Amino acid sequence: MTPEPFSPAGTDHSTAAPPPGCPAHGVGLGGLRRLYGPGAEDLGAVYEELRSEHGAVAPALLHEDVPIWVVLGHSENMHMVRTPSHFCRDPRQWSALHDGTIKPDHPLMPHIAWQPICCHAEGDEHRRLRGAVTSAMSTINHRGIRRYINRATQDLVNKFCGRGRADLVSQFAEHLPMAVLCQIFGMPDEYNDRIVEAARDLPKGTETAIASNAYIMDVLMRLTVRRRAEPRDDFTSHLISHPAGLDDEAVGQHLRVVLIAAYEATTNLLGNVLRRVLTDPGFRAQLNGGQMTVPQAVEQSLWDEPPFSTILPYVAKQDSELGGQRIRKGDALLFGIAPGNVDPRVRPDLEANMMGNRSHLAFGGGPHECPGQDIGRAIAEVGVDALLLRLPDVQLACEEDDLRWRATIFSQHLVELPVRFEPRSPQEVISGLDHSVPAQRPDSPQPDVPQQQSGRAQFVDQTADSPLMPTPETVSRPSVFQRLLRWWRGE
């Protein structure tokens, strides 16, 4: 897609770009809006301007003024991701990569460049690679992982609960997903500050990101070699043993995709849910009063603040029409998750509660729908619930307006979330199982969690989806309210 023919039907743009210093910030070649630089600090506002001017699909410019279609409508986004005969994820079909519009050193090249992974594959090759990933995912024992998420949460809270202050981004939201993912992959010993820092740095596209990527790939390739020689009951071993016959390089690359995508998404989701709880009294009151469960709070956050704002690119495989715009073969489209979630045709009232509605775009759809969304939900649900149980008096330790985000076209990451609470002693974490919970088949029997008797408060594993689990003191005999609540939920 070149700048000259990029003129959607029904629009009349001048082909002259504004002169240097022109106050028309955010406007580039052909009068198109830029999705980067001055004037694009608030992309949400830019998307709404584009929606007002062009409708559900709008022309815009990526970095270095590369033309792109932005899909803003909810139904248009779903049509695009669910119609692989018309739109694909293979960037090699993007005409801008062939005609020199996109240079090899383009700042978004790490997100654009083709890789031999299921995300960029089509047809039989996509089914082969995707089948290996989803099959390995299906072996994860979700009950055991929820127990592990709970224990990992307790370990993290124990590290700062005695101080009465914490940053729930750097000390919690950035660590819990990595601890869980390392466990699922079968490399719990690799979980440390270094791999957390590398995972946060890698998507930035900076010089240090290259070194971060090299470090993570080294970790994953060493894991691949170990598990091929000594398979265990974990995600990596099942990926290796799948009949698709992935070689070591393919296994390592798919582990990287799953690790980074799941980590980034879940970290952002945790931060967003916790921020909402701490800054919205009505939201927190609904949680505390039982009108909203933590899983419902997570789904509301997935509507309002999806972990990924957009995904790039989808490419048109043939001339077609989408949202009233003529899309040419080889044109690229931006999957607009955040703008699609606020499409006024779907959400005329953005204040309306979306409880129980999972039709948001946060996990995509069609052949490339996120295969690990249930794990991401579990980390957020169990992690938030367990943290609020441990720190029921937690409060934001700064003004809400002082909170900062690190934003890119792909996501918006909360930089820090300072909180205060009454200092309390660490709690002993009862595992009930071996600390290393292997990924087991869904039908594997699960042993009960024994409760130890001691004068010290013990924490009981949370394995249910309920928003409130009984505290250690009430495990033996639930209160009347708790019994009523369990009856209401059908437990």
C-alpha positions in Angstrom: 0.0 0.0 0.0 1.6 3.2 -1.1 0.7 6.7 -0.1 -0.6 7.8 -3.5 -3.4 5.3 -4.0 -4.3 5.3 -0.3 -7.4 7.5 -0.6 -10.6 5.8 0.8 -13.8 6.2 -1.1 -15.9 9.2 -0.1 -12.9 11.3 1.3 -11.2 14.3 -0.2 -7.7 14.8 1.2 -5.0 17.0 -0.2 -1.8 15.2 -1.1 0.4 17.9 0.3 1.8 17.5 3.7 1.8 20.4 6.2 4.9 22.6 6.1 7.5 22.3 8.9 6.3 23.9 12.1 2.6 23.8 11.0 0.3 23.8 14.0 -1.6 20.8 12.4 0.1 18.4 14.8 -0.5 14.7 14.1 -1.2 15.3 10.4 1.0 13.7 7.7 1.1 12.8 4.1 -2.2 13.3 2.3 -3.7 15.0 5.4 -3.9 11.7 7.2 -3.7 11.4 11.0 -0.5 10.1 12.5 -0.7 7.4 15.2 2.6 8.5 16.6 4.5 11.7 17.5 3.0 15.1 18.5 -0.7 15.1 18.5 -0.9 11.4 19.1 -0.2 11.3 22.8 -3.8 10.3 23.5 -4.5 7.6 21.0 -8.0 7.1 22.4 -8.9 10.6 21.4 -7.3 10.1 18.0 -9.4 7.0 17.3 -12.6 8.8 18.2 -11.7 11.7 15.8 -11.0 9.1 13.1 -14.3 7.4 13.9 -16.2 10.7 13.6 -14.6 11.5 10.3 -14.4 8.2 8.6 -16.6 5.7 10.4 -15.8 2.1 11.4 -12.6 1.9 9.3 -10.3 4.8 8.9 -7.0 5.6 7.0 -4.0 6.7 9.2 -0.2 6.7 9.3 2.1 4.5 11.3 5.6 5.5 12.3 7.6 7.1 9.4 4.2 7.8 7.7 3.5 4.2 6.6 -0.2 4.1 5.6 -2.4 1.8 7.5 -6.2 1.1 7.9 -7.4 1.4 11.5 -10.4 -0.8 12.2 -12.5 1.0 14.8 -15.8 -0.9 14.7 -16.5 -3.9 16.9 -18.3 -5.9 14.2 -15.7 -4.9 11.5 -12.9 -6.1 13.7 -14.6 -9.4 14.4 -15.3 -9.8 10.6 -11.7 -9.2 9.8 -10.2 -11.7 12.3 -12.8 -14.3 11.5 -12.4 -14.2 7.7 -9.0 -15.8 6.9 -10.0 -16.1 3.3 -9.8 -12.2 3.0 -7.4 -11.2 5.8 -4.3 -12.9 7.2 -1.5 -12.3 9.7 1.3 -13.0 7.3 3.2 -9.7 7.0 5.0 -10.9 3.9 1.9 -10.1 2.0 2.0 -6.4 3.0 2.8 -4.4 -0.1 4.6 -1.7 1.9 7.3 -4.3 2.7 8.0 -4.9 -1.0 7.8 -1.4 -2.4 10.3 0.2 0.0 7.7 2.2 2.0 8.8 0.2 5.1 12.6 0.4 5.6 14.6 -2.4 7.2 15.3 -0.2 10.2 11.7 0.8 10.7 11.0 1.2 14.5 8.2 -1.3 14.4 10.1 -3.9 12.5 10.3 -6.3 15.5 6.5 -6.4 15.4 6.2 -6.5 11.6 8.9 -8.9 10.6 7.8 -12.4 9.6 8.7 -15.3 11.8 8.1 -19.1 11.4 5.4 -19.2 14.1 1.7 -20.0 14.2 0.8 -16.3 14.5 2.1 -15.6 11.0 1.1 -19.0 9.4 -1.9 -19.8 7.3 -3.8 -22.9 6.1 -2.3 -26.3 6.8 0.9 -24.8 8.3 -1.1 -22.7 10.7 -3.2 -25.7 11.8 -0.1 -27.8 12.3 1.7 -25.1 14.5 -1.4 -23.8 16.2 -2.5 -27.4 16.9 0.8 -28.1 18.8 0.4 -25.0 20.9 -3.3 -25.5 21.8 -2.7 -29.2 22.5 0.1 -28.4 24.9 -2.1 -25.8 26.5 -4.9 -28.4 27.0 -2.6 -30.5 29.3 -2.3 -27.7 31.9 -4.0 -28.6 35.1 -6.0 -25.4 35.8 -6.9 -26.4 39.3 -3.3 -27.0 40.2 -2.2 -23.8 38.5 -4.8 -21.8 40.4 -3.3 -23.2 43.6 0.1 -22.2 42.4 -1.0 -18.7 41.6 -2.4 -18.4 45.1 0.9 -19.5 46.7 2.9 -17.2 44.4 0.7 -14.3 45.4 1.3 -15.1 49.1 5.0 -15.3 48.6 5.0 -11.9 46.9 2.8 -10.2 49.5 5.0 -11.7 52.3 7.9 -9.7 50.9 6.3 -6.3 51.5 3.4 -6.8 53.9 5.5 -5.9 56.9 6.4 -2.4 55.6 2.9 -1.1 55.2 3.8 0.3 51.8 4.4 -1.2 48.3 4.3 -0.6 44.6 1.8 -3.1 43.2 3.3 -2.8 39.7 7.0 -3.5 40.3 6.5 -5.7 43.4 3.4 -7.6 42.3 1.9 -7.2 38.8 5.2 -7.5 37.0 6.2 -10.6 39.0 3.2 -12.8 39.5 2.6 -13.6 35.8 6.3 -14.5 35.2 6.4 -16.8 38.3 3.3 -18.6 37.0 4.5 -18.8 33.4 7.9 -20.2 34.5 6.1 -22.8 36.4 3.9 -23.8 33.5 6.8 -23.9 31.1 8.7 -26.2 33.5 11.5 -23.8 34.4 10.6 -22.4 37.9 14.3 -22.0 38.7 14.6 -19.4 35.9 12.1 -17.0 37.6 14.0 -14.1 39.0 14.3 -10.3 38.6 16.4 -10.6 35.5 13.9 -12.5 33.4 11.1 -10.1 34.6 13.2 -7.1 33.5 14.0 -8.7 30.2 10.4 -9.5 29.5 9.4 -5.8 30.2 12.2 -4.5 28.1 11.9 -6.8 25.0 8.8 -5.3 23.4 10.1 -1.7 23.5 12.2 -2.0 20.4 15.3 -0.3 21.9 18.9 -1.3 21.8 18.7 -3.0 25.2 15.7 -4.9 23.9 18.0 -6.8 21.6 20.0 -8.0 24.5 16.9 -8.8 26.5 15.6 -10.9 23.6 18.9 -12.8 23.4 18.8 -13.6 27.1 15.2 -14.9 27.0 15.9 -17.0 23.9 19.0 -18.5 25.5 16.8 -19.4 28.6 14.1 -21.0 26.3 16.5 -22.8 24.0 18.4 -24.3 27.0 15.0 -25.4 28.4 14.0 -26.9 25.0 17.2 -29.0 24.9 16.7 -30.2 28.5 13.1 -31.2 27.9 13.8 -33.0 24.7 16.4 -35.1 26.5 14.3 -35.4 29.7 10.6 -34.8 29.1 8.3 -34.0 32.0 4.7 -33.2 32.4 4.9 -29.5 31.5 3.9 -27.2 28.6 7.3 -27.3 27.0 7.5 -31.1 27.0 4.1 -31.5 25.5 4.9 -28.9 22.8 8.0 -30.9 21.9 6.3 -34.3 21.9 3.3 -33.2 19.7 2.9 -35.1 16.5 3.5 -31.8 14.6 7.2 -32.5 15.1 8.5 -29.0 15.9 12.3 -28.8 15.8 14.2 -27.0 18.6 14.1 -23.6 16.9 10.4 -23.8 16.3 9.8 -24.8 19.9 12.0 -22.0 21.2 10.3 -19.4 19.0 6.8 -20.5 20.1 7.8 -20.5 23.7 9.0 -17.0 23.3 5.7 -15.8 21.7 3.6 -17.4 24.4 5.8 -16.1 27.2 6.1 -12.5 26.1 2.5 -12.1 24.9 1.0 -13.8 28.0 3.4 -11.9 30.3 2.7 -8.4 28.8 -1.1 -9.0 28.7 -1.4 -10.4 32.2 0.8 -7.8 33.8 -1.2 -5.0 32.2 -4.5 -6.7 33.2 -3.4 -7.0 36.8 -2.3 -3.4 37.0 -5.5 -2.2 35.4 -7.8 -4.2 37.7 -6.0 -3.2 40.9 -5.9 0.5 39.8 -9.7 0.4 39.2 -10.3 -1.1 42.6 -8.1 1.5 44.3 -9.5 4.6 42.5 -13.2 3.8 41.9 -15.1 3.6 45.3 -18.2 2.3 43.6 -16.3 -0.5 41.9 -14.7 -1.5 45.1 -17.9 -1.3 47.0 -19.5 -3.7 44.5 -16.7 -6.2 45.1 -16.8 -5.9 48.9 -20.6 -6.1 49.0 -20.8 -9.2 46.8 -22.6 -7.5 43.9 -19.6 -8.2 41.7 -17.2 -11.1 41.7 -13.5 -10.7 40.9 -13.9 -12.6 37.6 -16.6 -10.1 36.7 -14.3 -7.3 37.6 -11.6 -8.7 35.4 -14.1 -8.9 32.4 -15.1 -5.3 33.0 -11.4 -4.3 32.9 -11.0 -6.3 29.6 -13.7 -4.1 28.1 -12.5 -0.8 29.5 -8.8 -1.2 29.4 -7.7 -4.2 27.3 -4.1 -5.3 28.0 -3.3 -4.8 24.3 -4.8 -1.8 22.5 -4.1 -3.0 19.0 -2.4 -5.8 17.1 -0.4 -5.3 13.9 -0.7 -6.3 11.1 -3.6 -8.0 9.4 -3.2 -7.9 5.6 -5.8 -8.0 2.9 -5.3 -11.1 0.7 -7.6 -9.7 -2.0 -9.5 -6.5 -2.9 -12.5 -6.2 -0.6 -14.7 -3.8 1.3 -14.7 -3.3 5.1 -16.7 -0.7 7.0 -17.6 1.1 3.7 -14.0 1.5 2.7 -12.3 -0.1 -0.3 -9.4 -2.2 0.9 -6.9 -3.2 -1.7 -4.9 -6.5 -1.9 -1.7 -6.0 0.1 -3.1 -3.2 2.4 -2.4 -3.6 6.1 -5.0 -3.1 8.8 -4.6 -2.4 12.5 -6.8 -4.7 14.7 -8.3 -2.0 16.9 -9.0 -3.8 20.2 -9.4 -0.6 22.4 -11.4 1.4 19.9 -13.6 -1.6 19.0 -14.4 -2.1 22.6 -15.9 1.4 22.9 -17.8 1.3 19.6 -20.9 3.3 20.3 -23.0 0.8 18.3 -22.0 -1.9 20.9 -21.6 0.4 24.0 -23.8 3.5 23.6 -23.3 4.1 27.4 -19.7 3.5 28.4 -20.7 3.7 32.1 -23.0 0.7 31.7 -21.8 -2.4 33.5 -20.7 -5.2 31.2 -20.9 -7.9 33.8 -21.2 -11.4 32.3 -20.5 -10.1 28.7 -17.4 -11.7 27.2 -17.8 -10.3 23.6 -15.0 -7.8 24.0 -12.0 -8.0 21.7 -9.3 -8.3 24.3 -8.3 -11.9 23.3 -9.0 -11.5 19.6 -11.0 -14.0 17.6 -11.0 -16.4 14.7 -8.0 -18.6 13.9 -5.6 -16.4 15.9 -7.7 -16.0 19.0 -5.5 -16.1 22.1 -5.0 -19.8 23.2 -4.0 -18.9 26.7 -6.7 -16.6 27.7 -8.0 -18.8 30.5 -4.6 -18.8 32.2 -4.4 -15.0 31.9 -7.9 -14.7 33.5 -6.9 -17.2 36.3 -3.7 -15.2 37.2 -5.7 -11.9 37.4 -8.7 -13.4 39.2 -6.8 -15.4 41.8 -4.0 -12.9 42.2 -6.3 -9.9 42.8 -8.6 -11.8 45.1 -5.8 -13.2 47.2 -4.1 -9.9 47.5 -7.3 -8.1 48.6 -7.9 -10.8 51.2 -4.4 -10.3 52.6 -4.6 -6.5 52.5 -8.2 -5.6 52.9 -7.3 -2.0 54.0 -5.0 -1.3 51.0 -5.3 2.3 49.8 -3.7 4.3 47.0 -0.7 6.2 48.4 -0.8 9.1 45.9 -3.3 11.2 44.0 -5.0 9.4 41.1 -3.8 12.2 38.7 -0.2 11.4 39.7 -0.3 7.9 38.2 1.7 7.5 35.1 1.5 5.2 32.0 4.1 4.1 29.5 2.1 4.1 26.2 2.8 2.7 22.8 0.5 2.0 19.9 0.1 -1.5 21.1 -0.5 -1.1 24.8 -0.7 1.2 27.8 1.4 0.1 30.8 0.9 1.5 34.3 4.3 2.6 35.5 3.7 2.3 39.2 0.8 1.9 41.7 2.0 3.0 45.2 -0.2 1.8 48.0 -0.3 1.9 51.8 -1.9 -0.4 54.4 -1.6 -1.5 58.0 1.7 -3.4 58.3 1.1 -7.1 59.1 3.3 -10.2 59.6 4.0 -12.6 56.8 1.9 -15.7 56.6 3.1 -19.2 56.2 2.1 -20.5 52.8 0.7 -24.1 53.0 1.3 -25.8 49.7 -0.6 -29.0 50.3 1.1 -30.3 47.2 4.8 -30.3 46.2 5.8 -26.6 45.6 6.5 -27.6 41.9 3.0 -28.2 40.6 3.3 -30.2 37.3 1.0 -29.5 34.5 -1.4 -32.5 34.6 -4.2 -33.7 32.4 -7.6 -32.0 33.2 -9.0 -35.3 34.5 -6.1 -35.9 36.9 -7.3 -36.4 40.5 -6.3 -33.6 42.8 -5.4 -34.3 46.5 -7.1 -32.4 49.2 -5.1 -29.6 50.8 -4.3 -30.6 54.4 -4.6 -27.9 57.1 -1.9 -27.8 59.7 -2.6 -27.0 63.3 -0.5 -24.3 64.8 -0.8 -21.1 66.8 0.2 -19.1 63.7 -2.3 -18.0 61.1 -2.3 -20.3 58.1 -3.3 -19.5 54.5 -5.6 -21.9 52.7 -5.3 -22.4 49.0 -7.9 -20.7 46.9 -9.1 -23.1 44.2 -12.6 -21.8 43.5 -13.8 -18.9 41.3 -15.6 -17.2 44.1 -14.7 -13.5 44.9 -14.3 -14.2 48.6 -12.7 -17.2 50.1 -13.0 -17.9 53.8 -10.2 -16.7 56.0 -8.1 -19.3 57.9 -10.0 -18.6 61.1 -13.4 -19.4 59.5 -12.5 -22.5 57.4 -13.8 -24.9 60.0 -17.2 -23.3 60.2 -18.4 -20.8 57.6 -20.6 -17.9 58.8 -24.3 -17.7 58.0 -23.5 -15.1 55.4 -20.9 -17.3 53.8 -23.2 -20.3 53.7 -25.9 -18.1 52.1 -23.4 -16.8 49.6 -22.3 -20.4 48.7 -25.9 -21.4 48.3 -26.6 -18.4 46.0 -23.6 -19.4 43.8 -24.7 -23.0 43.7 -21.6 -24.3 45.5 
